[in-house]
Amino acid sequence: MTTTTTFQNRPALTDWRGFPVTVTRREEEVLQAICDGCSTPEVATRLYLSQKTVKNHLASIYQKLDARDRTQAVLTALRLGIVKLD
């Protein structure tokens, strides 16, 4: 995975072929909640989702960010400016 700079000064994700990878707004919300320290049930309650839907979003996030787990996904998201620490 490589990055390039976008007009919003936020790095754009690209996969190994150079195609852009986009994290959806809902995935960003899930990532921010995880970054804020929420568990899966807490994210589900906070975002009015089922726990299964949160897990599906996390699986998609892991794939898009080439992450193995929550910690790596959050660190990558922080480095790319997708989420912020409060």
C-alpha positions in Angstrom: 0.0 0.0 0.0 1.3 3.4 -0.9 0.1 6.9 -0.3 -0.1 10.1 -2.3 -1.2 13.6 -1.2 -4.7 14.8 -2.0 -5.9 18.4 -2.4 -7.2 18.2 1.2 -3.7 17.6 2.5 -4.8 14.1 3.6 -2.9 11.2 2.1 -4.9 9.1 -0.4 -4.6 5.4 0.0 -3.6 3.2 -3.0 -3.4 -0.5 -3.2 -0.5 -2.4 -4.6 -1.7 -1.8 -8.1 -1.9 2.0 -7.6 -5.7 2.0 -7.5 -7.3 4.4 -5.0 -8.7 2.8 -1.8 -11.4 4.8 -0.1 -12.6 4.5 3.4 -16.4 5.3 3.6 -17.8 7.9 5.9 -19.4 5.2 8.0 -16.1 3.3 8.2 -14.4 6.6 9.4 -17.1 6.9 12.1 -16.4 3.3 13.2 -12.6 4.0 13.2 -13.1 7.2 15.2 -15.2 5.4 17.8 -12.6 2.7 18.1 -9.9 5.4 18.4 -12.0 6.9 21.2 -11.8 3.6 23.1 -15.2 2.1 22.4 -15.7 -1.7 22.3 -17.7 -3.3 19.5 -21.0 -3.2 21.5 -20.3 0.4 22.4 -19.7 1.4 18.8 -22.9 -0.4 17.8 -24.9 1.6 20.4 -23.2 4.9 19.6 -23.8 4.6 15.8 -27.1 2.8 15.9 -25.8 -0.4 14.3 -25.8 -4.0 15.1 -22.6 -5.6 16.4 -22.4 -7.7 13.3 -22.5 -4.6 11.1 -19.7 -3.0 13.2 -17.7 -6.2 12.7 -18.3 -6.1 9.0 -17.1 -2.5 8.8 -14.0 -3.4 10.8 -13.2 -6.3 8.5 -13.5 -3.9 5.5 -11.3 -1.4 7.3 -8.6 -4.0 8.0 -8.5 -5.0 4.4 -8.4 -1.4 3.1 -5.8 -0.3 5.5 -3.8 -3.5 5.3 -4.1 -4.0 9.1 -4.1 -7.1 11.1 -6.1 -5.8 14.1 -7.7 -2.8 15.7 -4.5 -1.3 17.0 -2.8 -1.4 13.6 -5.9 0.0 11.9 -6.1 2.9 14.4 -2.4 3.7 14.1 -2.6 3.7 10.3 -5.8 5.9 10.4 -4.0 8.3 12.7 -1.0 8.5 10.5 -3.2 9.1 7.4 -5.3 11.7 9.1 -8.5 9.7 8.9 -9.1 10.0 12.7 -8.0 12.4 15.4 -7.2 12.0 19.0 -9.2 14.2 21.3 
